[in-house]
Amino acid sequence: MSMRLLGSLTSPYVRKVRIVLSEKSLACEFVVEDVWHADSQISRYNPLGKVPCLLLDDGRSLYDSRVIVAYLDTLAPAPRLIPPEHGTEIGVWEALADGMLDAAILARLEQTWPGRSAGERSDAWIARQMQKIDAALAAMARRLGAQPWCVPDAGFTLADVAAGCALGYLDLRFPGLDWRGQHAALGRLLDKQLAPRASFAQTKPG
Ligand SMILES: N[C@@H](CCC(=O)N[C@@H](CS)C(=O)NCC(=O)O)C(=O)O
């Protein structure tokens, strides 16, 4: 079966999918799609106009990243990234990590999206999103505690992939945010546990 992944090199949701493909040694053609370009074809495949989008050879297109990674985990038995007995806990981690990303991206678009003029930008909206980032970081740090992995009984899972992509995005787009200073355990997770893995190193943006 052949698969094509539509995505960008900087999207953290796309990165999550690329890391899962790499960890599971699944072959997939990567097609760069600029969803912000007027000529983008993304809405032919995803009516929401977003990447990642996975195209299957039977004509189906899968979105969003959570659906894609859950699908990919069923294709190859090892390594299992969403062991069913830990599915709910992993799901909460993924919701937390992706939710932090949603807030980060909303805050960034409010500041940088060219369709919004300076007068239309809301500092209160940005502050609201930044508050969510702070709260999500604190919750992630509490959940992680002193454990090496997000779900320690399960070892490396999709929870770590999602958390790592979210933290990596903060480094890329919010370099002034000293999240490591406030949450050393999260810094250890990203820098010591995740960054050395080939799947993370090969997909690091920038
Ligand atoms: N919940 C979605 C989020 C995907 C998403 O927001 N992707 C961004 C790129 S980082 C995008 O395509 N944005 C285009 C737009 O919002 O129009 C997922 O997990 O796949």
The ligand as an SDF file (V2000), in Angstrom:
LIG
                    3D

 20 19  0  0  0  0  0  0  0  0999 V2000
   -6.1630   19.6360   14.7660 N   0  0  0  0  0  0  0  0  0  0  0  0
   -5.4430   19.6420   13.5140 C   0  0  0  0  0  0  0  0  0  0  0  0
   -4.6620   20.9400   13.3950 C   0  0  0  0  0  0  0  0  0  0  0  0
   -3.9930   21.0760   12.0400 C   0  0  0  0  0  0  0  0  0  0  0  0
   -3.5540   22.5120   11.7730 C   0  0  0  0  0  0  0  0  0  0  0  0
   -4.0380   23.4670   12.3870 O   0  0  0  0  0  0  0  0  0  0  0  0
   -2.6260   22.6610   10.8240 N   0  0  0  0  0  0  0  0  0  0  0  0
   -2.1710   23.9760   10.4430 C   0  0  0  0  0  0  0  0  0  0  0  0
   -0.6850   23.9450   10.1480 C   0  0  0  0  0  0  0  0  0  0  0  0
    0.2320   23.9260   11.6420 S   0  0  0  0  0  0  0  0  0  0  0  0
   -2.8890   24.3960    9.1750 C   0  0  0  0  0  0  0  0  0  0  0  0
   -2.9270   23.6510    8.2300 O   0  0  0  0  0  0  0  0  0  0  0  0
   -3.4770   25.6120    9.1640 N   0  0  0  0  0  0  0  0  0  0  0  0
   -4.1190   26.1630    8.0240 C   0  0  0  0  0  0  0  0  0  0  0  0
   -5.3470   26.9420    8.3800 C   0  0  0  0  0  0  0  0  0  0  0  0
   -5.6870   27.0270    9.5840 O   0  0  0  0  0  0  0  0  0  0  0  0
   -5.9960   27.4440    7.4640 O   0  0  0  0  0  0  0  0  0  0  0  0
   -4.5080   18.4300   13.4560 C   0  0  0  0  0  0  0  0  0  0  0  0
   -4.1690   17.8930   14.5210 O   0  0  0  0  0  0  0  0  0  0  0  0
   -4.1620   17.9670   12.3580 O   0  0  0  0  0  0  0  0  0  0  0  0
  1  2  1  0
  2  3  1  0
  2 18  1  0
  3  4  1  0
  4  5  1  0
  5  6  2  0
  5  7  1  0
  7  8  1  0
  8  9  1  0
  8 11  1  0
  9 10  1  0
 11 12  2  0
 11 13  1  0
 13 14  1  0
 14 15  1  0
 15 16  2  0
 15 17  1  0
 18 19  2  0
 18 20  1  0
M  END
$$$$
